[in-house]
Amino acid sequence: AATGSKGLIAGRMSGTPSFMRLPGSTLCQEVYTIHLAGPVANGDCGSWVMNADSGDLYGHIVAGSPESGVAYIIPAYQVFD
């Protein structure tokens, strides 16, 4: 993830989607869980998550836990649709 608070943070992304209702929305949104090697901070929402080897964009962070380094991303294909 390319974050504003810590720069690049390595991590792993789950291959299984989850679904959550984001604030202000009536629809459920497909999200993926990522486990980062470092913490996320307030303001890191919107950080891009990409493949470190290929540079492929997976999506962007929409929520996370600063203590655990766990965050949720919306897939890029949904953002660009």
C-alpha positions in Angstrom: 0.0 0.0 0.0 1.2 3.5 -0.8 0.1 5.4 2.3 0.4 9.1 3.1 1.5 8.4 6.7 4.3 5.8 6.3 5.0 5.6 2.5 5.1 2.1 1.1 3.9 -0.7 3.5 4.1 -4.4 2.5 1.3 -6.7 3.2 -1.0 -9.5 2.1 -4.4 -9.4 0.6 -7.2 -11.9 1.1 -8.5 -13.6 -2.1 -12.0 -13.8 -0.7 -14.2 -10.7 -0.8 -16.4 -9.5 2.1 -19.3 -7.2 1.8 -20.0 -4.1 4.0 -22.3 -1.2 3.9 -20.3 2.0 3.9 -21.6 5.1 5.8 -24.2 7.0 3.9 -24.9 4.1 1.5 -27.9 1.8 1.2 -26.0 -0.8 -0.9 -23.5 -3.4 0.2 -20.0 -2.9 -1.2 -17.5 -5.6 -2.2 -14.3 -5.2 -0.2 -11.1 -7.1 0.3 -9.2 -7.4 3.5 -5.5 -6.6 3.6 -3.0 -7.3 6.4 -0.2 -4.8 6.4 3.2 -5.1 7.9 2.8 -1.7 9.6 -0.1 0.4 11.0 -2.4 2.6 9.0 -3.2 6.1 10.3 -6.0 8.6 10.1 -5.9 10.0 6.6 -4.7 6.8 4.9 -8.1 6.2 3.3 -7.7 6.5 -0.4 -4.2 5.0 -0.3 -3.6 2.8 -3.3 -2.9 -0.9 -2.9 -0.9 -2.5 -5.7 1.0 -5.7 -6.5 4.7 -5.1 -5.6 6.0 -7.2 -8.5 3.7 -6.2 -11.4 2.5 -2.8 -10.3 -1.1 -3.8 -10.9 -3.6 -1.7 -9.0 -5.8 -3.7 -6.7 -7.9 -0.9 -5.2 -7.8 1.7 -2.5 -8.2 1.7 1.3 -11.6 2.7 2.6 -11.3 1.6 6.3 -8.8 0.2 8.6 -7.6 -0.5 12.2 -4.6 1.6 13.2 -3.6 -0.8 15.9 -3.7 -4.1 13.8 -2.7 -3.0 10.3 -5.8 -4.6 8.9 -7.6 -2.5 6.3 -10.3 -2.9 3.7 -10.1 -2.0 0.0 -12.6 -1.4 -2.7 -11.4 -3.2 -5.9 -10.1 -0.9 -8.6 -12.4 -2.4 -11.2 -15.4 -1.1 -9.3 -13.9 2.4 -8.9 -13.2 2.7 -12.6 -16.6 1.3 -13.6 
